[in-house]
């Protein structure tokens, strides 16, 4: 890994703004996620909201050629799903919507799962375990610990629940660029000796499969699916390491109300 940026208070304030916008998109789109709506329509609504209401830039659009403002990943799609006019939501579908916005040159990145109608018992469990695995990762973060502790705790929890963690994709440093160091793996692995320090900003975004961890890449160059066609889930928050733990910059009001995590996590 290269040198990991430590953000100043001034930069963190700008990141808070971008992160609030990103989380607002996920809240805004929720009522539109229903049977019969195409994933392209959801993308269009998000795109227009980001550009017109928020006066911000959708970071995914044209990023290495990605054709849309958001990634929408349904059922067995692990990540980087391309919104499509042909794919209309059906009862029982589960989907991840991943939104990154750029405001005044700073990035806010987050994603969450949505359900159309009533999910299967297994999908409901998959979503809950994935969300809790993210929260477990957030509760681990504090200055002075090794970066690899985050992935180790996530993997131990997920596998104990009978699910698997995708290896090929990870959380990442973010700030004035979409992706930078550190790489935040969601499984136990070498971290090159990285120790968390106050001011580091990165995402934690575990991808959890109901079946085996293996994936397959689709011919479009973006879409990633589970190899065994089992369903996959993902949640993502962007954080900054603080003196006592971390600040969850993309936290939503629904999560604060639920009380399992807080904006300011005191993990010391």
N, C-alpha and C positions, 0 to 999 in steps of 0.2 A: 504493500500500500504506500501511496505517496504521503505527503504531509497533509494531515487532516485539519481543515480550517477551524479556528475557534472564533465564533462570531461575537462582535461587540454588542453592547446593549442597544445601540442605535440600529444595528442590523437586525437584531432579534425583534425589535419593535416593528420593523418593516415585514419581517417574516410572519409575525403574529397577524398582521393585516391580510397578507396573502392566504394564510392558513384559515382564517375566519371565512374568507370568501369561498375557499375550496370546500369547507364543511357546509357552508350555506347552500351550495349547489346540491349536495347529497340530500339535504333536508327538503329543498324545493322540489326535487324530482319525484320524491316518494309517492305523492298522490297520483302521478301519471303512470306508475308501474302497475298495469292491470291487464287483464286478458284482452287480446285483440290488438294491442298497441305494438307497433314494430320497434325493434331496437334502434333503427335509424331515426324514428320519430323522437324517441327519448334523447338521442344524441343531439338532434336539432334543437330541442327545447333547452337542453343544457348549454349548447353553443350560443344560442341567442341570449340566454340569461347572462352568461359570462361577459359577452361582448357589449350588449345593450344596457343591462341593468348594473352590472358590476364595473363596467368600463375597464375590463381586464382582458388578458389574452389566454386562450386555451393552449396549454403547453404541448399537448399531444399532437395537435394538428400540424401536419407536415414534419413532425419530429422523425428524422431518418426516413421520411416518406410516408409516415402513418397518415391514413386518409381522413381521420375524423378527430373531433374535439375530445371524445371520451373513449375509453376502452370498456366494452360491455361483454362480459364473459358469462355464458349460460351453461348451466348443468355440468357437462363433462369438460367444458372449456376452463382451463386452469388460469390463463391470463391472456391479455392482448387481443381479446375478441374484437373483431371489426363490426361496428353496427351495420345492420342490413335492413333494407326495406322489405326483403322477402321473409325475414324471420319475425313472425308475430308471436307475442307472448301467449302461452297456453297455461291453463290451470296446472299447478304443481311445479311449474318452472322455478328454479332458483337462479339468481343472477348477481354478479358483482358489477358495480359501476365504479370506475376508477377515474377520478377527476384531479387534474393538476392545473392550477391557474398561475399566471405571472402577473404581478402587480408592481409597477415601478421597479422592474428588474429583479424582483424577488419571487421565489417559488413557494407555493403551498400545495401539498400532495396528500391525498387520502382516498380511501375506498371503503365501501361497505356492501353487505349482502342484502338483497331484497327477495321477497317471495311472492309469487302470483297465486292468490287463493291459499289453500292449505297445503303445506309441504308434507312429504312422506315422513314417517317417524324417523327414518334414518337420515334424511336431509335435515330435519329439524335438529337432530343430535349433532350432525356434522357442522352446521352453522354455529350452534352453541359452543362446541368444543373449539372451533376456530377463533371465535370471539374471545373466549376465555384464554386461549393460548397467546393472543395479542396482549391481553391484560396482564398475564403472567410475565410476559416480556417487559411490559412497562413497569411492573413492580420490581423488576430486577435492576433496572437502570439506576446507577448512582456513580459519582466520581470515584476513581480508585479501583473499580472492578475491571477485570479483563472483558473485552468485547465479547469473547466467545461464551461467556456465562449466559448471555441473552438466548442464544441459539440452543445451548445445552438444556436450559430449563424448559424452553418451548418444546423441543423434541421429546424430552422425558414425559412431559404431560400428554402430548398428542398420542404418542405410541401406547401409553398406559390406557388411553381411551379406545384403542383398537383402530386408530387411523394412522395415516402416514404423512410425512412432511416432504414437500417438493424440494429438491436439491438445487435445481438449475437456476433458480431466480431468488433474489435476496433483497433486503432493505438496502438503503444507500444514503450516503451523505447528500445534502441538498442545501441550496441557499441562493446564490446568484447564478447557479447552474442547476440543471435538472438532476444530473447524477455526478457525484464525486465521491472520494473516500470519506468515511469508511464503507466497506461492503459489510452489511449486517446479515450474516447467515442465520437461518432459523433451525439449524441443527448443530450438533457438537462437531467442531472442526478447528483447525489451527487458525488463529487470528493474527499471526505475525507479531505477537507480543503487544498488541494495541491495548492501552489502558484508557478507560473513559475519563474525559476531563470536562470541567465546566465550560460551557460555550460550544460544545460539539452539537451539531444539528444533523439529524438523520431520521429515516423512516424505519419502522418495524412493520412488516407486512406478510405474515406467514400465509403460505398457500398449503392447504390441507386437503388431502384426497381421502375419499371414503374407502377406496381400495388400496392398491399398491402405489408406491411413490413415483414410478416411471411415467414419463411423458412422451408425447410424439408431436413433432412440429408439422403444421399443415403447409400445403404448397403455396399458400398466399404469402408466406414469409413472416407472418405475424402470429396467427392463431396457434395457441398451444393447448393440446388436449391431453387428458389422462390416457395412458396406453391401454388400460383395461376397460376404458369407457365408464368407469365409476365417476360419480359426481365429485366436484371440487369446490372449495369455498376459500374466501380470503377476506381479511379486514386489514386496514392500514391506517396508522396514525403517524404524524410528523411531530417530532419532539426536539427539545433542547435539553441537554444535561445541565442541571442546576447544582448548587452547593449540597442540597439535601436529597436529590433524586432526579426528577425531570419535570418539565412542563409539557403537558400534552397540548400542543398548539392547535390541533384540528379537532379537539373534543366537541361533541354536540350536546345541546341542552338535555336531550333525552338520556344521555349517558350520565350527565351530572345528576339528574333527577333520580336515576336508578341507583347511583351511589357506589358502584363497584370500582370505579376509578374517579379521580378528581383532576381538575386542570393542573393543580400543583401537587405532584406526587412526592410525598416525603418518605423516601425509602431507606434513609440512613438510620 
